[in-house]
């Protein structure tokens, strides 16, 4: 009697890692990071992060020639006023990215490299997002709401997934190939 060849379902097993375990760990990490932020992180630390974001945004907006005034986390533009709140800081995108990285089975070193490069990249991308929104606020104000509420949310989601896939491709695959060849 011939043995029946079993193949794993491509969705259930990608590159030999346990998809369900990774997905569950990812969800628990996102929830855990957010709970920690809500319960453990002092309000002053959150306020400092909002102020850091507002300061960087205001500096770059001014460098583009758009007049703006910074007062704490409030940025006054010629046609509008912004209040930089936690949701404006890309912290959620950072939490999702870090959770993707930590949940995936890889070495601590490759995870540290991904987080060390990815979190600052998301911070910079967010600053550029806000500067772009300032420009649109002045030049094409009708598009600003759509850009803020929809377009940039999709762009950030895509960016986080793209960064995770790049890490898998550039670091994790190479690391695993090196382990096999040694």
C-alpha positions in Angstrom: 0.0 0.0 0.0 1.4 3.4 -1.0 1.9 6.0 1.6 -0.3 9.0 1.1 1.7 12.2 0.7 0.6 14.9 3.0 1.1 18.5 2.1 0.4 21.4 4.4 -2.1 24.0 3.4 -0.1 27.1 2.2 -2.2 29.5 4.3 -1.8 27.4 7.5 2.0 27.0 7.2 4.1 29.7 5.6 7.9 29.0 5.6 7.6 26.5 8.3 6.4 28.7 11.1 3.3 28.1 13.1 0.8 30.7 11.7 -1.9 30.3 14.4 0.6 30.6 17.3 2.2 33.6 15.7 -1.2 35.3 15.0 -2.4 34.7 18.5 0.8 35.9 20.0 0.6 39.0 17.8 -2.9 39.8 19.0 -1.9 39.3 22.7 1.1 41.5 22.2 -0.9 44.3 20.6 -3.5 44.1 23.4 -0.7 43.9 26.1 1.2 46.9 24.8 -2.0 48.9 24.7 -3.0 47.9 28.2 0.5 48.7 29.4 0.2 52.1 27.8 -3.2 52.8 29.3 -2.3 51.5 32.8 1.4 51.8 33.3 2.8 54.6 31.2 2.5 58.0 33.1 0.5 60.7 31.4 3.6 62.9 31.5 5.5 60.4 29.2 2.6 60.4 26.7 2.5 64.3 26.9 6.3 64.4 26.2 5.9 62.1 23.2 3.1 64.3 21.9 5.2 67.4 22.4 8.2 65.8 20.7 6.0 65.0 17.7 4.5 68.5 17.6 7.9 70.1 17.9 9.4 68.1 15.0 6.3 68.8 12.9 6.3 72.5 13.6 10.0 72.8 12.7 9.6 71.0 9.4 6.5 72.9 8.5 8.3 76.2 9.2 11.2 75.0 7.0 8.8 74.5 4.1 7.9 78.2 4.3 4.4 77.7 5.9 4.1 80.0 8.8 3.2 78.2 12.0 3.3 78.8 15.8 3.9 76.0 18.3 2.5 76.2 21.8 3.0 72.9 23.6 1.1 70.4 21.4 -0.9 73.0 19.6 0.2 74.0 16.1 -1.3 77.1 14.6 -1.3 77.3 10.8 -2.6 80.3 8.8 -6.0 78.5 8.1 -6.3 76.1 11.0 -5.2 74.9 14.4 -4.0 71.4 15.2 -3.8 69.7 18.6 -1.2 66.9 18.4 -2.7 64.1 20.5 -1.6 60.5 21.1 -3.3 59.3 17.9 -1.2 61.8 15.9 2.1 60.2 17.1 2.0 56.9 15.2 2.3 55.0 18.4 -0.3 52.6 17.3 1.6 51.8 14.1 4.7 51.3 16.2 2.9 48.9 18.5 1.6 46.9 15.6 5.0 46.8 14.0 6.8 45.8 17.2 4.1 43.1 17.8 4.6 41.7 14.3 8.4 41.5 14.9 8.2 40.0 18.5 5.5 37.5 17.5 7.5 36.0 14.6 9.9 33.2 15.5 13.4 34.7 14.8 16.5 35.5 16.8 16.6 38.2 19.4 19.3 40.0 17.4 17.2 40.2 14.2 14.2 41.4 16.3 16.3 44.1 17.9 17.6 45.2 14.5 14.0 45.4 13.1 12.7 47.3 16.1 15.7 49.6 16.2 15.3 50.6 12.6 11.5 50.3 12.2 10.3 52.4 15.1 12.4 55.5 14.2 11.4 55.0 10.5 7.7 55.1 11.5 8.3 58.2 13.6 9.9 60.0 10.6 7.1 58.8 8.3 4.6 60.2 10.7 6.3 63.6 10.8 6.3 63.6 7.0 2.6 62.7 7.1 1.8 65.7 9.2 3.9 68.1 7.2 2.2 66.8 4.0 -1.2 67.4 5.7 -0.1 71.0 6.6 0.7 71.6 2.9 -2.6 70.2 1.8 -4.4 72.2 4.5 -3.1 75.4 2.8 -3.1 74.4 -0.9 -6.1 71.9 -1.2 -8.1 72.1 2.0 -10.9 70.0 0.6 -8.6 67.0 0.4 -7.2 67.3 3.9 -10.0 65.4 5.7 -9.8 62.5 3.3 -6.1 62.4 3.5 -6.0 62.5 7.2 -8.9 60.1 7.9 -8.4 57.5 5.1 -5.4 57.8 2.8 -2.7 58.1 5.5 -4.3 55.3 7.5 -4.0 53.0 4.5 -0.5 54.2 3.8 0.6 53.5 7.4 -0.9 50.1 7.4 0.8 49.3 4.1 4.1 50.7 5.4 4.0 48.6 8.6 3.3 45.4 6.6 5.9 46.3 4.0 8.5 46.9 6.7 7.6 43.5 8.3 7.9 41.7 5.0 11.2 43.5 4.2 12.5 42.3 7.6 11.4 38.7 6.9 13.0 38.8 3.4 16.2 40.7 4.2 17.1 39.6 7.7 15.2 36.5 8.8 15.6 34.5 5.5 19.3 35.3 5.4 19.7 34.4 9.0 18.0 31.0 8.5 20.0 30.3 5.4 23.2 31.0 7.3 22.1 28.7 10.1 21.4 25.9 7.6 24.7 26.3 5.8 26.9 26.4 8.9 
